[in-house]
Amino acid sequence: MSKKLALFFVPVLMIVFAVACTGKSKKNIESMEVSGIEISIQGMTCTGCEQTIQANISKLEGVKSVKATFADGKALVEFVPSLVDTVMMKEAVTSAGYVVKGFTAIETTTAPQE
């Protein structure tokens, strides 16, 4: 019986350890270099759309901030390029039913903290 338990718990513990070692904490993200991008989005018609876009993009690890504006059809995102990319952001937007028309790099206003 203990052999079966060991066969079960060893892989579980390995997974937990791997996740703990590779996961980035919010504190670590704050100290990493941040880039900015503007996403042109088709289909936003209200503040509810803005909130949906913001919620979906902000779930991605490495996103520091996101602000969507339906009137402009854009979302401004501050992110850590080594943790998240435009493909992941596009998926977050399109999975909510919106269309990504393009990306434009922008200057960020926040400097990395030490």
C-alpha positions in Angstrom: 0.0 0.0 0.0 2.8 2.5 0.8 4.4 1.8 -2.5 1.2 2.8 -4.3 1.1 6.0 -2.2 4.7 6.8 -3.1 4.0 6.3 -6.8 1.2 8.8 -6.5 2.8 11.4 -4.3 6.2 11.6 -5.9 4.9 12.9 -9.2 2.6 15.3 -7.4 5.4 16.7 -5.3 7.6 17.0 -8.4 4.9 19.1 -10.1 4.4 21.3 -7.0 8.1 21.9 -6.7 8.5 22.7 -10.4 5.7 25.2 -10.3 7.0 26.8 -7.1 10.5 27.2 -8.6 9.4 28.6 -11.9 6.5 30.8 -10.9 7.1 34.5 -10.9 5.7 36.5 -8.0 4.0 39.8 -8.4 7.0 41.4 -6.6 9.4 39.9 -9.1 7.3 41.2 -12.0 7.5 44.7 -10.5 11.3 44.7 -10.7 11.5 43.3 -14.3 11.8 45.4 -17.5 8.4 46.5 -18.7 7.3 47.2 -22.3 4.2 48.9 -23.6 1.9 48.0 -26.4 -1.3 49.4 -27.8 -3.8 46.8 -29.1 -6.4 48.0 -31.7 -9.6 46.0 -31.0 -12.7 45.8 -33.1 -16.1 45.1 -31.5 -16.0 47.0 -28.2 -19.2 48.9 -27.8 -19.5 49.7 -24.0 -17.7 49.8 -20.7 -18.7 46.2 -20.1 -16.6 45.3 -23.2 -13.7 47.3 -21.7 -14.0 45.4 -18.4 -14.0 42.1 -20.2 -10.9 42.9 -22.3 -9.1 44.2 -19.2 -10.0 41.1 -17.1 -8.9 38.7 -19.8 -5.6 40.4 -20.5 -4.8 41.0 -16.9 -5.1 37.3 -16.1 -1.9 36.7 -18.2 1.2 36.3 -16.1 3.6 39.2 -16.9 0.9 41.8 -17.5 1.5 44.7 -15.2 -1.4 46.9 -16.2 -4.1 47.1 -18.9 -6.6 49.9 -19.8 -9.2 49.4 -22.5 -11.3 52.2 -24.0 -14.2 51.2 -26.2 -14.6 54.7 -27.7 -11.0 54.5 -29.1 -11.2 50.7 -29.8 -7.9 50.3 -28.0 -6.2 48.7 -25.0 -2.9 49.9 -23.5 -0.9 47.2 -21.9 2.2 47.3 -19.8 3.9 43.9 -19.7 7.1 41.9 -19.1 8.1 40.6 -22.6 10.0 37.6 -21.1 6.7 36.4 -19.6 4.0 37.3 -22.0 3.8 38.1 -25.7 1.4 39.4 -28.3 0.2 36.0 -29.4 -1.1 35.4 -25.8 -2.7 38.8 -25.6 -4.4 38.3 -29.0 -5.8 34.9 -27.7 -7.1 36.6 -24.5 -9.0 39.2 -26.7 -10.3 36.9 -29.4 -11.4 34.3 -26.8 -13.8 37.0 -25.5 -15.3 37.5 -29.0 -13.4 40.6 -30.2 -11.1 41.1 -33.1 -7.5 42.3 -32.8 -6.7 44.6 -35.7 -3.1 45.3 -34.8 -0.4 46.1 -32.2 1.7 49.2 -31.8 4.7 49.5 -29.5 4.4 52.5 -27.1 6.7 54.1 -24.5 6.0 53.1 -20.9 5.7 55.7 -18.2 6.9 53.5 -15.4 10.5 52.5 -14.9 11.5 49.2 -13.5 11.9 49.3 -9.7 15.0 47.9 -7.9 
